[in-house]
Amino acid sequence: MSNAPATDVLVVGAGPVGLALAIGLARAGVDCRIIERDPEFRTAGVRGKGVNPRTLEVFDDLGVVEQILDRGVLNLKVRAYEGDRLLQEVDPAAGNAAAPDRPYAGMLLLAQHQTEDVLRGRLSEHGAEVETGTELVGYTQDADGVLATLRQEGRTLQLRARYLVGCDGGRSTVRKLAGIPFLGETWEEERFIMASMDLDGLSPDHMHIWNHPRFGAGAMTIVPMRQDDKWALHAAVEPDEHGELPAPTLDTFRRLFAERAGLPGVRLHEPIWSTVWRPTVRLVERYRDGRVLLAGDAAHCQSAAGGQGMNTGIQDAHNLAWKLAALLRGAPSALLDSYQEERMPIARASLAATSAHHKAAFSGGDGDAAGLLAEQFRTMAVQGTDLTGLSLGYRGGPLGRDLDGATGIRAGDRAPDAPCTTADGTPVRLFDLFRGPHFTLLLFGDRPAPAELTGLPGVRTAAVRDPAGHAARGYGLRGDAVVLVRPDGYVSLTGAVADRAVIAEHLRAYGL
């Protein structure tokens, strides 16, 4: 390759997915650069505003969950209407209480630009910064890496990277340059307008949803975004007799509110941000082309129903970061194949579930679509697919190993949290032990950690006690047990006992 400046990983796109990936790489000691085509960071907008419980756990692992929780609103109450008539009020927290194995319950509402701001701050703490106004315009690759051509401030430059990851959204330049088919469809017949604005006359303690015979629960949704001191508005629209769609202006939103809601005393103000959106349901044919990979909307797009797009993408990044770090320290190349093997089935299931929910909630008719949408925030489940992300995992995948039946939890499952103690009685959460780029070897039981199981490279070994039985319930323990947890918080190996040779042999697949 050329003598251009070099890095280990070039991340294209500095939205939540690219930022989460860059943080995961940087904390593992990987040299990475992250570029963003836009010259300035977003400071307004209402896309990607739902953060599900599993993503909150990812943010816990990345060290930002407290900042995210401080800015957002968890389990906002929902009021569903038809016209000016209140149909029902739902309290999502009633069915989404936190528990020892799942400390974050329900959906957190936070504007995407706020999430990005927190993640940028965390990335900076790891010594990396987003390079704004920098666009990928081409690349070539060979067996050793990628040579990227960038445009920055009107000049062209080149950068060598061992891997390149496209986190650059549904219109991904990386995906197009790689020639990876984006299979699916765009629902051309559906359009929604969205805006962020000031509003008077509605309770800021509730999300407000209107049902309509023609548009279902897509008729109008109004959500208080407390950190921004603004309101998010969404409304379904259709072309007029001339085939023209209404523009997302103040006059349009006031007219639609009068027609579909009609509540007295509510006043809308000039939008500070607005857009037109249409549902796109697409999944890439493959996640990887040699040393070029895709994550987030660059790999999969779906309806906003259920709030899964950003969450699925962030969880892509969390899966990929530790694997790239392992490859760069010498892990077998087959480890990277597991990225698609593990993440594509989850994306496919999410697309199917959100599409089904979209059609049920937004297609109109005689059903209580607004009630259905409100119910979603309470149950957090659609068509049997877990929108919390907590039950999703990689059981039966290529990376796990169960030595016996000592645990109910299996390799590939999410590793639950639990309040435990160390051998000397010091209280500790399991999530505190997991936090970081290492593997965690949990030794459950009353015995101290055997000397031969300490000092494994890249592994934090912890003998833990479970006086309240929370770990026993969460992990299905039937006695003493060994559980190896991956850096992304999923179980890698289980057994009643395991000697150093067995664990060391298992870790070789990860370059340890």
C-alpha positions in Angstrom: 0.0 0.0 0.0 1.0 3.7 -0.2 2.9 5.7 2.4 -0.4 7.5 3.5 -1.0 7.9 7.2 -2.2 4.7 8.8 -4.6 3.6 11.5 -6.0 0.2 12.6 -9.7 1.0 12.0 -11.4 3.8 10.1 -15.0 4.3 11.2 -17.1 6.2 8.7 -20.1 8.0 10.3 -20.2 9.6 13.8 -23.8 8.8 14.7 -24.5 6.7 17.8 -23.4 3.5 16.1 -20.1 4.8 14.9 -19.4 6.5 18.2 -20.2 3.3 20.2 -17.9 1.4 17.9 -15.1 3.9 18.2 -15.4 3.9 22.0 -15.3 0.1 22.1 -12.2 0.1 20.0 -10.4 2.9 21.8 -11.0 1.4 25.2 -9.4 -1.8 23.9 -6.3 0.1 22.9 -7.1 0.0 19.2 -5.9 3.0 17.1 -8.9 4.2 15.3 -10.1 7.3 13.4 -13.8 8.3 13.1 -14.9 10.7 10.3 -18.2 12.5 9.8 -19.3 14.1 6.5 -21.3 16.9 8.2 -19.2 19.9 9.1 -21.0 20.4 12.4 -22.6 18.2 15.1 -26.4 17.9 15.2 -28.0 19.9 18.0 -31.7 19.4 17.2 -34.0 16.7 15.8 -36.0 13.8 17.2 -34.8 10.7 15.3 -33.5 7.8 17.3 -35.0 8.9 20.5 -35.8 5.5 22.1 -33.1 3.7 24.1 -34.1 0.2 25.1 -32.9 -1.7 28.2 -30.2 -3.7 26.4 -28.7 -0.6 24.9 -28.7 1.0 28.4 -26.6 -2.1 29.5 -24.2 -1.4 26.6 -24.0 2.2 27.8 -23.3 0.9 31.3 -20.4 -1.2 29.9 -19.1 1.8 28.0 -19.2 4.0 31.1 -21.9 6.5 30.1 -25.2 5.1 31.4 -25.5 7.6 34.3 -25.1 10.6 31.9 -27.7 9.1 29.5 -30.2 8.4 32.3 -29.7 11.9 33.7 -30.6 13.5 30.3 -33.5 11.2 29.3 -36.9 10.2 30.6 -37.6 6.6 31.5 -41.1 5.1 31.1 -42.9 8.2 30.1 -46.7 7.8 30.7 -48.7 7.5 27.5 -52.1 9.0 26.7 -54.0 7.6 23.7 -56.8 9.7 22.1 -59.4 9.7 19.4 -60.0 13.3 18.5 -60.5 15.2 21.7 -61.5 12.1 23.6 -59.0 10.4 25.9 -59.2 6.6 25.3 -56.7 5.4 27.9 -53.7 6.2 29.9 -50.8 3.8 30.2 -48.0 3.7 32.7 -45.1 1.7 31.2 -43.3 1.5 34.5 -46.2 -0.6 35.9 -44.9 -3.6 33.8 -41.3 -2.7 33.5 -39.8 -2.6 37.0 -36.1 -3.0 37.4 -34.9 -6.2 38.9 -31.5 -7.6 40.2 -30.8 -9.3 36.8 -32.0 -6.3 34.7 -31.2 -3.0 36.3 -32.6 -0.9 33.4 -36.3 -1.4 32.6 -38.5 0.2 29.9 -37.7 2.6 27.1 -35.7 5.8 27.8 -36.6 8.8 25.7 -33.7 10.9 24.7 -33.1 12.8 21.4 -30.4 11.2 19.3 -28.2 14.3 19.3 -28.1 14.2 23.1 -27.0 10.6 23.0 -24.3 11.5 20.5 -23.1 14.4 22.7 -22.6 12.0 25.6 -20.8 9.4 23.5 -18.5 12.1 21.9 -17.5 13.1 25.4 -16.7 9.6 26.4 -14.7 9.0 23.2 -12.7 12.2 23.9 -11.8 10.7 27.3 -10.2 7.8 25.4 -8.1 10.3 23.5 -10.0 10.3 20.2 -12.1 13.0 18.4 -14.5 13.0 15.6 -13.1 14.5 12.4 -16.0 16.5 11.0 -16.4 17.8 7.4 -14.5 14.7 6.3 -16.1 12.5 3.6 -15.2 9.1 2.2 -15.1 9.2 -1.6 -13.5 5.9 -2.4 -11.3 3.1 -1.3 -9.3 0.1 -2.5 -8.4 -2.9 -0.5 -6.0 -5.8 -0.5 -5.0 -8.7 1.8 -3.4 -6.3 4.2 -5.9 -3.5 4.6 -7.8 -0.6 3.0 -6.6 2.5 1.3 -9.4 5.1 1.8 -9.7 8.3 -0.2 -11.1 11.2 1.8 -12.3 14.7 1.0 -11.6 17.2 3.8 -12.0 21.0 3.5 -11.8 20.9 -0.3 -8.7 18.8 -0.4 -8.3 15.1 -1.1 -6.2 12.9 1.1 -5.5 9.2 1.7 -5.6 7.1 4.8 -4.5 3.5 5.2 -6.5 1.3 7.6 -6.4 -2.4 8.4 -10.2 -2.4 8.6 -12.9 0.1 7.5 -16.4 0.1 9.0 -19.3 1.9 7.5 -21.6 3.3 10.1 -22.9 5.9 7.7 -26.6 5.3 7.6 -29.3 4.0 5.2 -27.7 5.8 2.2 -24.3 4.4 3.2 -21.4 5.4 0.9 -19.4 2.5 2.2 -22.1 0.0 1.3 -22.5 1.4 -2.2 -18.7 1.4 -2.8 -18.5 -2.2 -1.6 -21.3 -3.2 -4.0 -23.2 -5.0 -1.3 -26.9 -5.4 -2.2 -29.4 -3.8 0.1 -32.4 -6.1 -0.2 -36.0 -5.1 0.7 -38.3 -2.3 -0.1 -39.2 1.3 0.6 -42.9 1.9 1.4 -43.5 4.6 -1.2 -47.1 4.9 -0.3 -46.4 6.0 3.3 -45.0 9.4 4.4 -44.6 10.9 7.8 -43.6 14.5 8.7 -41.6 15.1 11.9 -40.6 18.2 13.7 -39.1 19.6 16.9 -40.8 22.7 18.4 -42.2 24.6 21.4 -45.7 23.7 22.4 -48.2 24.9 25.0 -51.2 23.3 26.6 -50.3 19.6 26.9 -49.1 17.7 29.9 -45.3 17.3 29.7 -45.5 14.2 31.9 -47.1 12.2 29.0 -46.6 11.1 25.5 -49.7 11.9 23.5 -51.0 9.6 20.7 -54.0 10.1 18.4 -55.9 7.4 16.6 -57.5 8.0 13.2 -59.6 5.8 10.9 -57.3 6.5 8.0 -53.9 6.6 9.6 -54.2 4.6 12.8 -51.9 5.7 15.5 -49.8 7.4 13.0 -52.3 10.2 12.8 -50.4 12.3 15.4 -47.8 11.6 18.1 -46.5 14.4 20.4 -43.7 13.6 22.8 -42.0 15.9 25.3 -38.2 16.0 25.0 -37.3 17.4 28.3 -33.6 17.7 27.9 -34.1 19.9 24.9 -37.2 21.7 26.4 -39.0 20.9 23.1 -41.7 18.7 21.8 -41.3 16.0 19.1 -44.3 15.8 16.6 -44.9 13.0 14.1 -47.8 12.8 11.7 -48.8 10.6 8.8 -49.6 12.5 5.6 -50.8 11.7 2.1 -50.6 13.6 -1.2 -53.3 16.1 -2.2 -55.3 15.9 -5.4 -52.2 17.2 -7.3 -50.0 14.5 -5.8 -48.1 16.9 -3.6 -47.2 16.1 0.0 -47.7 18.8 2.6 -44.5 20.4 3.7 -43.4 20.0 7.4 -44.2 23.6 8.3 -46.0 25.2 11.3 -49.1 25.8 9.2 -49.2 22.1 8.2 -48.8 20.9 11.8 -51.4 23.3 13.1 -53.9 22.2 10.5 -53.3 18.5 11.2 -53.6 19.0 14.9 -56.9 20.8 14.5 -58.2 18.1 12.2 -57.0 15.0 14.1 -56.7 16.1 17.7 -58.8 19.2 18.2 -57.9 19.6 21.9 -58.6 23.2 23.0 -55.9 25.4 24.5 -53.0 23.7 22.7 -50.7 26.0 20.7 -47.8 24.9 18.4 -44.9 27.1 17.6 -42.4 27.4 14.8 -40.4 24.2 14.3 -36.6 24.4 14.9 -36.2 21.2 12.9 -38.4 19.3 10.5 -38.2 16.5 8.0 -40.2 14.1 5.8 -39.7 10.4 6.5 -40.9 7.2 4.8 -40.5 3.6 6.1 -37.7 1.6 4.5 -37.3 -2.1 5.3 -34.0 -3.4 4.0 -31.2 -5.8 5.0 -27.8 -6.2 3.4 -27.0 -9.4 1.6 -23.8 -9.6 3.7 -22.2 -7.5 6.5 -18.7 -7.8 5.2 -16.6 -7.5 2.0 -13.0 -8.5 2.9 -11.7 -5.8 5.3 -14.8 -3.6 4.9 -17.7 -4.1 7.3 -21.1 -2.5 7.9 -23.1 -1.7 11.0 -26.3 0.0 12.0 -28.6 1.5 9.3 -25.9 1.0 6.7 -26.7 -2.8 7.1 -30.4 -2.7 8.0 -33.2 -0.2 7.9 -36.7 -0.7 9.5 -39.8 1.0 10.5 -39.5 3.3 13.5 -42.3 1.4 15.2 -40.9 -0.2 18.3 -37.9 2.1 18.3 -35.4 -0.6 17.3 -33.2 1.0 14.6 -30.6 2.8 16.7 -30.7 0.1 19.4 -30.0 -2.7 16.9 -27.1 -0.6 15.4 -25.5 0.2 18.7 -25.6 -3.5 19.6 -24.0 -4.3 16.2 -21.2 -2.0 17.2 -20.8 -3.6 20.6 -20.6 -7.0 19.1 -18.0 -5.9 16.5 -15.7 -3.8 18.5 -14.2 -6.5 20.7 -13.9 -8.8 17.7 -11.9 -6.3 15.7 -9.7 -5.7 18.7 -9.1 -9.5 19.0 -8.2 -9.8 15.3 -5.7 -7.0 15.6 -4.0 -8.8 18.5 -3.8 -12.0 16.5 -7.1 -13.9 16.8 -8.0 -16.2 13.9 -9.8 -14.5 11.0 -12.8 -16.8 11.4 -13.7 -14.7 14.5 -14.8 -11.9 12.2 -17.2 -14.2 10.3 -19.1 -14.6 13.6 -20.2 -10.9 13.4 -22.6 -11.6 10.5 -23.5 -15.0 11.9 -24.6 -13.5 15.2 -26.0 -10.1 14.1 -27.9 -10.9 10.9 -30.5 -13.1 12.4 -31.3 -10.5 15.1 -31.6 -7.8 12.4 -33.9 -10.0 10.3 -36.2 -10.7 13.3 -36.3 -7.1 14.3 -37.3 -6.0 10.7 -40.1 -8.6 10.7 -41.4 -7.6 14.1 -41.3 -3.8 13.6 -42.9 -4.2 10.1 -45.7 -6.2 11.6 -46.2 -3.7 14.4 -46.1 -0.8 12.0 -48.9 -2.3 9.8 -51.0 -3.1 12.9 -50.6 0.3 14.5 -50.5 2.6 11.5 -52.8 1.1 8.9 -56.1 2.6 10.3 -59.4 0.7 10.3 -61.7 0.1 13.2 -59.1 -1.2 15.7 -57.7 0.7 18.6 -54.4 1.5 17.0 -53.5 4.1 19.5 -54.2 1.7 22.3 -52.0 -0.9 20.6 -49.2 1.6 20.3 -49.6 2.6 24.0 -49.6 -1.0 25.0 -46.3 -1.5 23.3 -44.6 0.9 25.8 -46.0 -1.2 28.6 -45.3 -4.7 27.4 -42.2 -3.8 25.3 -42.9 -6.9 23.2 -44.4 -7.4 19.7 -45.2 -10.7 17.9 -43.1 -12.5 20.5 -39.9 -10.5 19.6 -38.3 -8.9 22.6 -38.0 -5.1 22.0 -36.1 -4.7 25.3 -33.3 -6.7 23.7 -32.7 -8.6 27.0 -33.7 -12.0 25.8 -31.8 -11.7 22.4 -28.6 -13.6 22.1 -26.4 -16.0 20.2 -27.3 -19.5 21.7 -26.2 -22.2 19.3 -23.7 -19.8 17.6 -20.1 -20.5 16.6 -18.4 -19.0 19.6 -20.0 -20.7 22.6 -19.3 -23.9 24.6 -21.3 -25.6 27.4 -19.2 -28.2 29.1 -22.1 -29.7 31.0 -25.5 -28.9 32.5 -24.3 -27.1 35.6 -26.1 -23.8 34.6 -29.5 -23.0 33.2 -27.9 -20.2 31.3 -26.3 -21.3 28.0 -23.4 -20.1 25.9 -24.6 -17.2 23.7 -27.1 -15.9 26.3 -26.9 -12.4 27.7 -25.1 -12.5 31.0 -27.5 -11.0 33.7 -26.5 -8.6 36.4 -26.8 -9.6 40.0 -25.7 -8.1 43.4 -23.1 -10.4 44.9 -20.1 -10.2 47.1 -16.4 -11.0 46.6 -14.8 -13.7 48.6 -14.0 -11.2 51.5 -17.7 -10.1 51.6 -17.3 -6.8 49.7 -20.6 -6.1 47.8 -20.2 -6.1 44.0 -22.5 -6.0 41.0 -21.7 -8.5 38.2 -22.0 -5.6 35.7 -19.2 -3.8 37.6 -17.0 -6.9 37.0 -17.9 -7.0 33.3 -17.3 -3.4 32.5 -14.3 -3.0 30.2 -12.7 -4.7 27.1 -11.8 -7.9 29.0 -13.4 -11.4 29.3 -14.7 -12.1 32.8 -14.4 -15.6 34.4 -17.0 -15.9 37.2 -16.4 -18.6 39.7 -19.6 -19.2 41.6 -19.4 -21.1 44.9 -17.8 -20.9 48.3 -14.3 -21.9 47.3 -11.6 -19.3 46.5 -10.3 -18.9 43.0 -7.9 -21.7 42.1 -4.4 -20.3 41.5 -4.3 -21.9 38.0 -7.4 -19.9 36.9 -6.0 -16.6 37.9 -3.6 -14.6 35.6 -5.2 -15.7 32.3 -4.3 -13.0 29.8 -7.1 -10.7 28.9 -9.4 -12.2 31.6 -10.6 -10.8 34.9 -11.2 -13.8 37.2 -13.6 -13.2 40.1 -14.7 -15.7 42.8 -18.2 -14.4 43.8 -20.6 -15.3 46.6 -24.3 -15.1 46.1 -25.9 -14.7 49.6 -29.3 -13.5 48.3 -29.5 -16.1 45.5 -29.9 -13.5 42.7 -27.1 -15.0 40.7 -28.5 -18.5 41.2 -31.8 -17.4 39.8 -30.4 -15.4 36.9 -27.8 -18.0 35.9 -29.8 -21.1 36.8 -27.0 -22.3 39.1 -27.3 -25.8 40.5 -24.1 -25.6 42.6 -20.6 -24.5 42.0 -20.1 -23.3 38.5 -17.8 -21.5 36.1 -19.1 -18.9 33.6 -16.9 -17.1 31.1 -18.4 -13.8 29.8 -17.4 -12.1 26.6 -16.4 -8.4 26.5 -19.9 -7.6 25.1 -21.7 -9.2 28.0 -22.7 -12.5 26.5 -21.8 -16.0 27.9 -19.0 -17.7 26.2 -18.5 -20.9 28.3 -20.3 -22.6 31.1 -19.5 -25.6 33.3 -19.4 -27.1 36.8 -15.6 -27.0 36.8 -13.0 -26.1 34.3 -9.2 -26.4 34.4 -6.8 -23.8 33.0 -6.1 -25.9 29.9 -9.8 -26.1 28.9 -10.3 -22.4 29.3 -7.0 -21.5 27.7 -7.9 -23.7 24.7 -11.3 -22.0 24.4 -9.7 -18.5 24.6 -7.3 -19.2 21.7 -10.2 -18.6 19.3 -10.2 -15.0 20.6 -6.5 -14.5 20.3 -5.8 -14.8 24.0 
